[in-house]
Amino acid sequence: MSPEPSDTANSPRCDTTVTLAHLSDPHLPPPPVSWKEALNKRAISLASWKYHRRYVHLAQTCAALVHDISRSNVDAILVSGDLTNFGTPDEFAAAAEWLDALPRPALVIPGNHDCLVPQSRKVGLALWEKWSARSYPYVRIHNGVAIVGINSGIPTPPFMACGYVSLRQRKRLKTLLKNLGKRGFCRVVMIHHPPRRGLVRWGKSLLGMNKVAEILRSAGAEIVLHGHSHDATLTSVPLSDIPLLGVASASLDDDRPLRRACWNHLAISPHENGWHIGLERHRDDGVITERVYWVRPKTGPS
C-alpha cells in the first residue's frame, strides 16, 4: 500500500475489488515481564493475565484465525489494536515479528493495552512504524481505498481503559477525510475505541467521542472499524448512516456468539452511485456467521 497520495494524483477509482481482513485485540502471549517493568499499572494487568486472561486468550485460537485469513487472499490485514497485554518493549518487538509473519501486508494502530503506561516511543510504537507511521492519523492507499489509522490509546489510571484522540489528531483527521472524499477515495477509518456510547462501559470509553463522531459525520467516511469491545457488532456512527463495525478478540475462546474469536472480510468495489462494500464475518474455524452489504454514496468526482 502506498502512503498518502499527492495533490496531483490521478483519479483513484478503478474497476478492481479491494479485499481487506479486519481483526483486533489478539493479546499475543507475553514474554516475561521484569519486576522493574511491573512497578506501575502493569502489576494489575499482570495479575489479570495470570489468574484469568491467559486461560481465555489462546495462541492457538489466534493462529487458527490467521490461518483462515491466509486462505482468503485478501489485499491487506487491518489490526485495530491491543496486540500486547502490558505494552512492554519486549511485547512490542514480539508483536512486530508477528505482524511481519502475517500472510498478507498489514496495517496496525495501537490500543489501550499497547499504551498502558508512558514509555519512550523508540521502544514502543516506533517498532511498528513499518505497519503504521511515525505520527497519527496516517493514510495508506490501495486501488482507490484509503485506510485512515487513528491512535486513541493513552495511559490511564488503574482500572481504567479509556481512549482519547488529541486535538492535533482531530484537526488532521478532518482535513484528511475531507480531501480524500473530494478526490473520490473510499475512506476506511480504523480506531481502537468505538466512537459510540453503549458498546463498552464508561471506564473503557472514548473520551470526547462526540468530537470524533462529529468529524466523521461532517468530513465523511465510508466505514469505521474498531476493536476494544471484544464483541462482533454492527452499529453506526451516531446521528449518521456510516457503518461502525466491531470485531471480537482474535484470540478469545468464548462460547457466546458475539464474543467468539472472528475476523471481518470486507470487499470494496466501485459502484455507479459510490462504493459497494460487502461484509462477511468469519469465525476462527472458517464458518461465516454474518453477511451484510452497503452502497455508500459518492462524495467526490467520478
C-alpha positions as CSV (number, residue, x, y, z in Angstrom):
1,M,0.0,0.0,0.0
2,S,1.2,3.5,-0.8
3,P,1.4,6.5,1.5
4,E,-0.9,9.4,1.4
5,P,-1.4,10.5,-2.3
6,S,-0.1,13.7,-3.6
7,D,-2.4,16.5,-4.8
8,T,-1.6,15.7,-8.4
9,A,-2.5,12.0,-8.2
10,N,-4.9,10.7,-10.9
11,S,-8.4,9.7,-10.2
12,P,-8.3,6.8,-7.6
13,R,-11.3,4.9,-8.8
14,C,-10.7,1.7,-10.6
15,D,-12.6,-1.4,-11.6
16,T,-11.0,-3.9,-9.3
17,T,-12.3,-5.1,-5.9
18,V,-10.2,-4.4,-2.9
19,T,-10.4,-7.0,-0.1
20,L,-9.5,-6.4,3.5
21,A,-9.3,-8.6,6.6
22,H,-10.0,-6.8,9.9
23,L,-9.0,-8.3,13.2
24,S,-8.4,-6.8,16.6
25,D,-7.2,-7.5,20.2
26,P,-5.1,-10.6,19.6
27,H,-3.4,-10.1,23.0
28,L,-0.4,-12.1,21.9
29,P,1.2,-14.3,24.6
30,P,3.6,-12.1,26.5
31,P,7.3,-12.6,27.1
32,P,8.4,-12.5,30.7
33,V,7.9,-9.1,32.4
34,S,10.7,-7.9,34.7
35,W,9.9,-6.6,38.2
36,K,11.0,-3.1,37.3
37,E,8.5,-3.0,34.4
38,A,5.7,-4.0,36.8
39,L,6.1,-1.2,39.3
40,N,3.1,0.6,37.9
41,K,-0.3,-0.1,36.4
42,R,1.2,-3.2,34.7
43,A,1.0,-5.1,38.0
44,I,-2.8,-5.1,37.8
45,S,-2.7,-6.4,34.2
46,L,-0.2,-9.0,35.2
47,A,-2.5,-10.3,37.9
48,S,-5.4,-10.3,35.5
49,W,-3.4,-12.2,32.9
50,K,-2.1,-14.8,35.5
51,Y,-5.4,-15.6,37.0
52,H,-7.8,-15.2,34.1
53,R,-6.9,-13.8,30.7
54,R,-4.2,-16.4,29.8
55,Y,-6.8,-19.1,30.0
56,V,-9.2,-17.5,27.5
57,H,-6.9,-15.6,25.2
58,L,-5.3,-18.5,23.4
59,A,-2.4,-18.5,20.9
60,Q,-3.9,-21.5,19.1
61,T,-7.2,-19.6,18.6
62,C,-5.4,-16.6,17.1
63,A,-3.3,-18.9,14.9
64,A,-6.4,-20.6,13.6
65,L,-7.9,-17.3,12.7
66,V,-4.8,-16.1,10.9
67,H,-4.7,-19.4,9.0
68,D,-8.3,-18.8,7.9
69,I,-7.3,-15.3,6.7
70,S,-4.4,-16.8,4.7
71,R,-6.9,-18.8,2.6
72,S,-8.8,-15.7,1.6
73,N,-6.1,-14.0,-0.4
74,V,-7.0,-10.5,0.9
75,D,-5.1,-7.4,-0.2
76,A,-4.3,-6.3,3.4
77,I,-4.9,-7.2,7.0
78,L,-6.0,-4.4,9.3
79,V,-5.2,-4.8,13.0
80,S,-7.1,-2.4,15.2
81,G,-5.0,-2.5,18.4
82,D,-4.2,-4.4,21.6
83,L,-1.6,-6.7,20.2
84,T,0.1,-6.6,23.6
85,N,-1.1,-7.2,27.1
86,F,1.2,-4.9,29.1
87,G,2.8,-2.7,26.4
88,T,6.4,-3.7,27.3
89,P,9.3,-3.2,24.9
90,D,9.7,-7.0,24.5
91,E,6.0,-7.3,23.7
92,F,6.3,-4.6,21.0
93,A,9.2,-6.5,19.5
94,A,7.4,-9.8,19.6
95,A,4.3,-8.2,18.0
96,A,6.5,-6.7,15.3
97,E,7.6,-10.3,14.4
98,W,4.0,-11.4,14.4
99,L,3.0,-8.6,12.1
100,D,5.9,-9.4,9.8
101,A,4.8,-13.1,9.6
102,L,1.2,-12.4,8.7
103,P,0.2,-13.9,5.4
104,R,-0.6,-10.5,3.8
105,P,0.6,-6.9,4.2
106,A,-0.6,-5.5,7.5
107,L,-1.6,-2.1,8.9
108,V,-1.9,-1.5,12.6
109,I,-3.0,1.0,15.2
110,P,-2.4,0.9,18.9
111,G,-4.9,0.0,21.6
112,N,-5.2,0.8,25.3
113,H,-3.1,-2.2,26.3
114,D,-0.3,-1.1,23.9
115,C,-0.3,2.4,25.6
116,L,-0.8,1.1,29.2
117,V,1.9,3.2,30.7
118,P,4.1,6.1,29.5
119,Q,7.3,5.0,27.9
120,S,9.8,6.0,25.2
121,R,8.5,5.8,21.7
122,K,11.7,4.2,20.4
123,V,11.0,1.0,22.4
124,G,7.2,1.1,21.7
125,L,5.3,2.5,18.8
126,A,8.4,3.1,16.7
127,L,8.8,-0.6,16.4
128,W,5.5,-0.7,14.4
129,E,6.2,2.1,12.0
130,K,6.6,-0.4,9.1
131,W,2.9,-1.2,9.5
132,S,1.7,2.3,10.5
133,A,3.5,5.6,10.5
134,R,5.6,8.0,12.6
135,S,2.5,10.0,13.5
136,Y,-1.3,9.6,13.5
137,P,-3.6,9.7,11.8
138,Y,-2.0,8.1,8.9
139,V,-3.2,7.2,5.4
140,R,-2.4,4.2,3.2
141,I,-3.8,3.8,-0.3
142,H,-4.7,0.8,-2.3
143,N,-6.6,1.0,-5.6
144,G,-8.9,3.8,-4.6
145,V,-9.3,2.7,-1.0
146,A,-7.8,4.9,1.7
147,I,-7.1,3.3,5.1
148,V,-7.0,6.0,7.8
149,G,-5.5,4.9,11.1
150,I,-6.1,6.8,14.3
151,N,-4.4,6.4,17.7
152,S,-6.8,6.5,20.6
153,G,-4.5,4.8,23.0
154,I,-3.5,6.7,26.1
155,P,-2.1,5.8,29.5
156,T,-4.9,5.8,32.1
157,P,-5.2,5.3,35.9
158,P,-5.6,1.8,37.3
159,F,-8.9,0.0,36.4
160,M,-9.5,2.5,33.6
161,A,-9.1,1.8,29.9
162,C,-10.4,5.0,28.3
163,G,-9.2,6.3,25.0
164,Y,-8.7,9.8,23.6
165,V,-8.0,11.4,20.2
166,S,-5.9,14.6,20.6
167,L,-6.8,17.9,19.2
168,R,-3.9,17.7,16.8
169,Q,-5.1,14.3,15.5
170,R,-8.7,15.6,15.2
171,K,-7.6,18.6,13.1
172,R,-5.5,16.4,10.8
173,L,-8.3,13.8,10.6
174,K,-10.9,16.3,9.5
175,T,-8.5,17.6,6.8
176,L,-7.6,14.2,5.6
177,L,-11.1,12.9,5.3
178,K,-12.4,16.0,3.5
179,N,-9.6,15.9,1.0
180,L,-9.8,12.1,0.4
181,G,-13.6,12.4,-0.1
182,K,-13.3,15.3,-2.6
183,R,-10.9,13.2,-4.6
184,G,-13.1,10.2,-4.7
185,F,-11.4,7.8,-2.3
186,C,-13.3,5.2,-0.3
187,R,-12.4,6.1,3.3
188,V,-12.0,3.2,5.7
189,V,-11.3,4.6,9.2
190,M,-9.7,2.4,11.8
191,I,-9.8,3.3,15.5
192,H,-9.4,1.1,18.6
193,H,-12.1,2.7,20.9
194,P,-15.6,2.9,19.3
195,P,-16.9,6.4,18.9
196,R,-20.3,5.4,20.2
197,R,-21.8,5.1,23.6
198,G,-23.1,1.7,24.9
199,L,-20.6,-0.6,23.2
200,V,-18.2,-0.5,26.2
201,R,-18.7,0.6,29.8
202,W,-17.8,4.3,30.7
203,G,-14.4,3.3,32.2
204,K,-13.3,1.9,28.8
205,S,-15.0,4.5,26.6
206,L,-13.6,7.1,24.1
207,L,-13.3,10.4,25.9
208,G,-14.6,13.2,23.8
209,M,-16.2,10.7,21.4
210,N,-18.8,13.3,20.3
211,K,-16.0,15.4,18.8
212,V,-14.7,12.4,16.9
213,A,-18.2,11.4,15.7
214,E,-18.9,14.9,14.5
215,I,-15.7,14.9,12.4
216,L,-16.7,11.6,10.9
217,R,-20.2,12.9,10.1
218,S,-19.1,16.3,8.7
219,A,-15.9,15.3,6.8
220,G,-17.3,11.9,5.8
221,A,-16.2,8.2,5.9
222,E,-17.5,5.1,4.1
223,I,-17.0,2.8,7.0
224,V,-15.4,2.9,10.5
225,L,-13.7,-0.2,12.1
226,H,-13.0,-0.6,15.8
227,G,-11.8,-3.1,18.4
228,H,-11.7,-2.9,22.2
229,S,-15.2,-4.2,23.0
230,H,-14.3,-7.8,22.2
231,D,-17.8,-8.0,20.6
232,A,-18.7,-8.7,17.0
233,T,-21.1,-5.7,16.5
234,L,-22.5,-3.7,13.6
235,T,-23.9,-0.3,14.5
236,S,-23.4,3.2,13.1
237,V,-21.6,6.4,13.9
238,P,-24.1,8.4,16.0
239,L,-26.6,10.6,14.0
240,S,-25.3,9.1,10.7
241,D,-25.6,6.1,8.4
242,I,-21.8,5.5,8.5
243,P,-21.4,1.8,9.4
244,L,-19.5,1.2,12.6
245,L,-18.0,-2.3,12.6
246,G,-16.7,-4.0,15.7
247,V,-15.0,-7.4,15.9
248,A,-14.4,-10.0,18.7
249,S,-10.9,-10.5,20.1
250,A,-8.8,-12.6,17.6
251,S,-7.6,-14.9,20.5
252,L,-10.7,-15.1,22.7
253,D,-12.1,-18.6,23.4
254,D,-15.7,-17.9,24.3
255,D,-18.9,-19.8,23.7
256,R,-21.0,-16.7,23.3
257,P,-21.6,-16.0,19.6
258,L,-20.7,-12.3,19.8
259,R,-17.6,-12.9,21.8
260,R,-16.1,-15.9,19.9
261,A,-12.9,-15.1,18.0
262,C,-13.6,-13.8,14.5
263,W,-12.4,-11.6,11.7
264,N,-14.2,-9.3,9.2
265,H,-13.8,-9.9,5.5
266,L,-14.5,-6.6,3.6
267,A,-14.9,-6.5,-0.2
268,I,-14.9,-2.9,-1.6
269,S,-15.6,-2.1,-5.3
270,P,-16.7,1.0,-7.2
271,H,-20.4,1.4,-7.8
272,E,-22.3,3.8,-10.1
273,N,-23.6,5.6,-7.0
274,G,-20.5,5.4,-5.0
275,W,-18.9,2.3,-3.3
276,H,-20.2,-1.2,-2.8
277,I,-19.0,-2.7,0.5
278,G,-19.6,-6.3,1.4
279,L,-19.0,-7.8,4.8
280,E,-18.6,-11.5,5.7
281,R,-18.0,-12.3,9.4
282,H,-15.7,-15.3,9.8
283,R,-15.2,-17.4,13.0
284,D,-11.8,-18.8,13.8
285,D,-12.9,-22.2,12.3
286,G,-13.9,-20.5,9.0
287,V,-17.6,-20.6,9.5
288,I,-19.3,-17.4,8.1
289,T,-21.8,-16.1,10.6
290,E,-23.0,-12.9,9.0
291,R,-23.2,-11.2,5.6
292,V,-24.1,-7.6,5.0
293,Y,-23.9,-5.3,2.0
294,W,-24.0,-1.5,1.6
295,V,-23.8,1.0,-1.2
296,R,-22.1,4.1,0.2
297,P,-22.9,7.3,-1.8
298,K,-20.3,9.1,-3.9
299,T,-18.8,12.2,-2.3
300,G,-16.1,13.1,-4.8
301,P,-15.6,13.3,-8.5
302,S,-16.2,10.3,-10.8
